Amino acid sequence: MANVTSTAAEPERLQLLRVLGPAHIWALGVGIVLVGEYMGWNFSVGKGGMIAGLIACWVAGLLYTCVAMIDSEVTSTVAAAGGQYAQAKHIVGPLMAFNVGLFLVMAYTMLEAANAITVGFLLDTVAGMQGHSGLNQQPFIILAIMFLAWLNYRGVLATLTFNLIITAIAFLAIITLFISVQFGASSVPLDFSAVTSDPLPYGWVGIVASLHFGLWYYLGIEGTCQAAEEVRSPARSLPYGTMAGIMTLLIAATMTWYVCSGLIPWEYLGQAGTPLFDAARVTGSTTLMILLFVGTTFATLASANGCINDASRAWFSMGRDRYLPSWFGAVHPVYRTPYRSIVFLVPIALIFALGAPLDQVVTFSILSGLLGYTFMTFNMVMFRNKWPLDTIKRGYVHPFHPLPTIVLLILCSTAYFAVFLGYGTQLSAMMCFYIVASLWFHFRRYQFVRRGDQFTMPWPKPQGY
Amino acid sequence: MAYKPPKQSLAGQIFDVVTLLVLTIGALYVPLYLGLAGAVKVPNPIANPTWEALGQNAAEQQQWAALGITDPAAANDIITARFDYSFSWSALIVMVVLVIGYFVMVVRLSDKEYREVIDERFGDKKR
């Protein structure tokens, strides 16, 4: 076992397997994110009302389209495990890379915790409907996280194939609910009267505030880049899988808003734990209820599964580069997975899943994601400046540069203000955490990092250096 | 001459991991533990609530019933709860300074490190 622990010192270290195609990338991206349709997004309705929830859905969709465009160009060129982490390392510098690695780990680990909380809440709700209220959720939370960590430990192909199947089923469940309700399967009518009678309960500030949880519709789509080192053809698979993923999510998000807002009073919807399942309950159809129960379960499991995959890759990459102790940079000799990183992150997810409220955990995840999107704006500009289009071969070149970058920066700034409205303490606490962690890295940890090893792409020297 | 990092002891590695763990859990849990975190959503329940008084039409009443809530009193808190979006400008300025200051600090220190990386990778010792 010792021969896999040290990393850079060995000339023939074990590599991750290149076994994934575009469908796996789609499944990884949509699989992580689709749960955003099944829970969490509806808090945006609570923060601003029905109209604000819909506007947040589309504005966040625009933000993530920019993210997907930018990410596709950079990642199809910097095809290395760790996704944005590897980008930051090559384009901005080690400290930025360390921070981006932390963004990814925090965003995905908190999302994983949120998924586990939802699994427990859903089972509790169903048990209550069957006359067994007061179910202890904790064993199910622990079981969900442990099972998925084990699956990840055993291999990436099996993990993401599993994700592909359950993500497809969860997506089809949303479409089935939408079509069924359109064709009159619901015993309770769709009612959008609140759109006119109570359109903006908080006024225009509610629209801005709702963008906070509007991000939850799509948060994590950028996770497709984490598998860059494990796809057979990064230049083709990453842009194709990511853009297909964002289109899938835009459709699913709009259908979700429509069905839930029509079937559930907005005041209830704004604080519901499992909105799509609740919408199915309102229809009175047992078949739809079972389908959306399965859909919610599969969506949360697929998301948690993808989160473990992505968070562990980011942690592994930091260990391999010695940004963290190199012990984490080991690859399993049989399964070829970053097994130590997978196991290490399990208790952290459990601590938050078992001890923090859902909206708080969701906010922690959103904040880390938001910091990552802000990084993408100046990262993109620096990428084009340091290596103009004719200097290196890119797998994909996104159009209209720098328009997506400018739009993304404006939307990120708005989203910070949205989070500040109501969750300012968490925002400040998280910023303090990243500032202290950055100082710790720069003044202590960086001494263990091999300088030259931080640049591994076969590119010319960046312009301006 | 390439930079040769010192070898880190096992105790040092454990210390670094524990430091990060304490930072992570501390920063995220302390606001929760002190009751400082979370949005302020305050119920404003009305006296003697009816569905009509709570602004719920016939279709919405059916929806509440399908969700298992038939008594308007049980929905009183949910329907009347509202966020408080009033904020202090000084708190907003602190947030802006923290976010911008953080990114400026990280980019500047990263650039310093990045120049060492590029110098070593491309063999430029002039800097």
Interface residues (C-beta under 8 A of the other chain):
Chain A: G46 K47 A88 V92 G93 P94 L95 M96 A97 N99 M106 M129 S187 V188 P189 D191 S193 A194 S197 D198 P201 Y202 V205 G206 A209 L263 I264 P265 E267 Y268 Q271 D278 R281 V282 T283 G284 R322 L324 P325 S326 W327 I348 I351 F352 G355 A356 P357 D359 Q360 F364 T374 F375 F378 Y416 F417 F420 L421 G422 Y423 G424 T425 Q426 L427 S428 A429 M430 M431 C432 F433 Y434 I435 V436 A437 S438 W440 H442 R444 R445 Y446 Q447 F448 V449 R450 R451 G452 Q454 F455 K461 P462 Y465
Chain B: A2 Y3 P5 P6 Q8 Q13 I14 D16 V17 T19 L20 L21 L23 T24 I25 G26 A27 L28 Y29 V30 P31 L32 L36 A37 G38 A39 V40 K41 G55 Q56 N57 A59 E60 Q62 Q63 W64 A66 L67 G68 I69 A75 I78 I79 A81 R82 F83 Y85 F87 A91 L92 V94 M95 L98 V99 G101 Y102 F103 M105 V106 V107 L109 S110 D111 K112 E113 Y114 R115 E116 V117 I118 D119 E120 R121 F122 D124
